[in-house]
Amino acid sequence: MCPAVAQQKQALGTARQAQSDLGSESPQDCWPHQPVLLQEVLGIFQDHEMQVYVDGTLGAGGHAASILQAHPEMQRLVGIDADPSALKIASQRIHLDPEQCNLSLVEANFEDLERVLAERVSEHSLVGRVDGMLLDLGVSSMQLDQAERGFSFQADGPLDMRMGPGALQSAEDIVNTWPEGQLFRIFRDYGEERYARSIAARIASIRMNQPLRTTQDVVAAIGRPGKPSKAKGKGLKQIHPATRVFQALRIAVNDELGVLERALPAAIRCLAPRGRLAVISFHSLEDRIVKQAFRLAAGTASQEPDPSLPFEMQLLEQQQPKPSVKILTKRPMTAGEAENNQNPRSRSAKLRAIQKL
């Protein structure tokens, strides 16, 4: 038994008892949060030997637990997450699987993964030695269900939305202090909200008399600025007017797009030759950045800069560095009908993957 497992042996009792009480259910069935595109992720790493695996956005550990189970040759698993409560759950969930590898759980943002792998998990740097890595972007259903985190408009809670203690400001700070024009821009650019201007104006007007403190304060301020957006796909419900605004606020609070832009080149540098990186995104802004970063690394980016991308990435597009990866997914992989019906969150998920040359 490896030392990391032995140190947490006592914490396993509750989780194992829960599994026993559920009879023959699989480890994934014992937990409320189900990982999206699990079979597709397993397929990316199938027939690919992984002695060192890194989950840069560990969450509740659903993907990591299944990948560990599928790869008995694994010697080291590193899980990184900014949310300490998620790490606590993952430490139990992952240990339901075979105890054959060294486990390191690190509280950090995935943009710091290169530093973490260089300094915090091994006597020797793991940069350039990672055989497989996954980044699952966005908010987990587990976090959405916690009203006190403020991620969901479906329950009343404080306007927080911080993924971890490292975030400098909360959603409450943003809606009450940012200029109306800046609110308009994040609602338009991060939320792709067609009524961004009128929503920003309404929030600015309301806060002059009373600050917005809770998620329901924002929902009330949004009201119904126009016709509800329709979700894509047959039989899908209309999108609530607050959906895009809450997405925009969460992205702004956690600098999600900036973190992603910085993390992807670092993740590629951490891969060993033939190492694989898989990324799951949940909205078009993320997917566009992932797609372009992969194309840049593969040397297949367009010579014409994409004006929708950040300026730094537009400059990189024109430099066309020497190819360092090959793209494994010509088009993003998406969930099938069965998974969409079982887990509605998977409808917007897209999986892209590359392999280091």
Secondary structure, DSSP 8 states (H G I E B T S, - for coil): --HHHHHTGGGHHHHHHHHHHTTT--GGGGSS---TTHHHHHHHTTT---SEEEETT-TTSHHHHHHHHH-TT--EEEEEES-HHHHHHHHHHHTTS---SEEEEEES-GGGHHHHHHHTS-SS--TT-EEEEEEE-S--HHHHT-GGG---TTS--BS---SSTT-S--HHHHHHHS-HHHHHHHHHHTT--TTHHHHHHHHHHHHTTS---BHHHHHHHH---SS-EE-SSTT--EE-THHHHHHHHHHHHHTHHHHHHHHHHHHHHHEEEEEEEEEEE-SHHHHHHHHHHHHHHHT---SS--TTS-HHHHHHHHH-----EEES-SS-B---HHHHHH-GGGGG-EEEEEEE-
